[in-house]
Amino acid sequence: MKKKILLISNNFWPENFRSNDVAKLLCKDYDLTVLTGYPTYPSKIFYKKKIFDDNQFTDSKFHIYRVPTLKKTYTKTSTIFNYLSFIISGFIIGIFLLKNKKFDYIICFASSPIYQSILSILFSKIKKAKSIVWIQDIWPETLQELGYIKNKFFLKIFEKTIFSLYTNHKLILTQSMEYFLDIKKKFRNSNFLYNPVDKFDEEFEKPENINFLEDYRYLVYSGNIGIAQNFDLLLNAANKLKSKKLKFLLIGNGSRFNYLKNKINKNLLFNVELHKAISKKELSYVLKRADVLFISLKENKISKFIIPAKFQTYTFFGKPILCQIEGDVKKLVKQNKCGFIVKNEKLESMLEELNKIINLDNDTLAKMGTNSKAVFNKYFNNEIFLKSFKNIIDEI
């Protein structure tokens, strides 16, 4: 008989989060149930109910239970109330939705905020199941680094409450080796598990407004366009390389989209294209056509502990990676010779790596791409994920 898992996540399909991929994989070997809220990401408005009312998003067979949440907009206040509403309604309404269900494991896929893992603790006590928190974001350090909370007194309160949360879980999972090595000093009940890859179908569709010129090499970024990424460094480099046959293609949504748009226009960066997020099939076309893929996080106390989800996707497509990030990503790129590493946040270092991309021969770039695909096969494919997951939870 399959073991029963309740997966709790504030974000789930039709929102594009790794929790979707986790669910698709776990339902193959486990009897899976998902508890989530109403989707609003990235548009900040509720999806029409008919889009997700059939309770399924693939041919996967598992139940999705949704609880009402307050709408999240671009204000900090709305974000906080959205988080709180999921925790409150997730427990109160979730008790009734799940009253006849039994579980062996309660897993909280803990993207922000970590406090949603309160639900996995409470349900584990009610259902007499083992509680697991899978950390996707580093709290409270993230709040401090992004400037949301600066008061040391409040940061201390957050730190103590989060410490208490962690001690109430049977297992703490991290999504990077670097963070596991750090957190295991405090919590013996910890382990790490790389996130699975958002696999793309072989089918693709050419975007109407994106064209690739034959004589140029293309550096592509896809994903969140926010304050965590160092786009200023990239655009400053692009400004120095206007005469070179290198195009910069940035695709995504986020709080810094308009800022980048204005900077591109102000500096007449005709070698940089900025596009809103496109469909999965269109993105598949773009990533296959790209010469090099870009990944970036600004250097701070926590960036080395995070593996952005796009890294696994980039390796799936077997492309060289321009890496401006510390931690596991930098180590994997360096050890496997699958890309370029910007050594610091200096313009000179970025220009040095971009000039390598411009001047390297096609065979060398292709070899880096092959190495990148090898990283995917070694660390991130579905079989590796499921085997690792089973080994980890069987030990608790």
ABEGO torsion letter per residue (X at the ends): XBBBBBBBBABBOABBBAAAAAAAAAAAABBBBBBBBBBAOAAGBBBBAAAAAAGBABABBBBBBBBBBBBBBABAAAAAAAAAAAAAAAAAAAAAAAAABBBABBBBBBBOBAAAAAAAAAAAAAAGBBBBBBBABBOAAAAAAAGABABAAAAAAAAAAAAAAAAABABBBBABAAAAAAAAAABABBBBBBBBBBBBBABBBBBAABBBBAABBBBBBBEBBBAABBAAAAAAAAAAAAABBBBBBBBEBEAAAAAAAAAAAAAGBAABBBBBBBBAAAAAAAAAABABBBBBBBBBAAAAABBBAAAAAAAAAGBBBBBBBBEAAAAAAAAAGAEBBBABABAAAAAAAAAAAAABBAAAAAAAAAAAAAAAAAAABAAAAAAAAAAAAAAX
